[in-house]
Amino acid sequence: MNRRVKMGLGVIILVIALLIIGIVISVYPLYQAAEDIEVVDQNVDVVEERDTEIDLEAYINISNPGTDIEVLELDYTVFADEFFLGEESKRDLTIPTGNSTIELPFTLDLFELNRTIPEISIQENQTFQDLDEDELEEIPVDEEVELEVETEITVPIEWFNLVTITDYTISMDHAQVVEIPEEYLEED
């Protein structure tokens, strides 16, 4: 084998080795973070009530014992006692090392609620205030509700933090029982 061929093979092997090392250096911390990251607490607050929509804010407290995670997109779906409440996305955020709280705004639409809770029948042009008292009494409201937030976090897999090779998705679901504030409960 002549000297040029040997040098060419050496360069190709070096490039392949750099690619593999770069991928391992980028992927291992993300893999470890995906294994260790967890939602430790969550809650939902009412932000604003309008005629046919209610703006809500879900809060999830995430424990990340690993490295900071740059997130391309965070998709989330919120359920209360298995009833769909809403879904949204957030883009370009960072989950820092340690505990952090992420705010997840979403809108509860009256007509979406109509599709998910069979006890209420909502006609076009109705507002929350127009709902019949009997219909509202049929909706199962208790002092506690199981709140579930399903999240999918998409993070980039990069080579030496320079070139994005692909994306990796981390799925996290967390459910917990939360108390309903007294102002939203009916008095007997």
Secondary structure, 3 states (H helix, E strand, C coil): CCHHHHHHHHHHHHHHHHHHHHHHHHHHHHHHHHHHCEEEEEEEEEEEECCCEEEEEEEEEEEECCCCEEEEEEEEEEEECCEEEEEEEEEEEEECCEEEEEEEEEEEEHHHHHHHCCCCCCCCCCCHHHCCHHHHHHCCCCCEEEEEEEEEEEEEEEECCCEEEEEEEEEEEEEEEEECCHHHCCCC
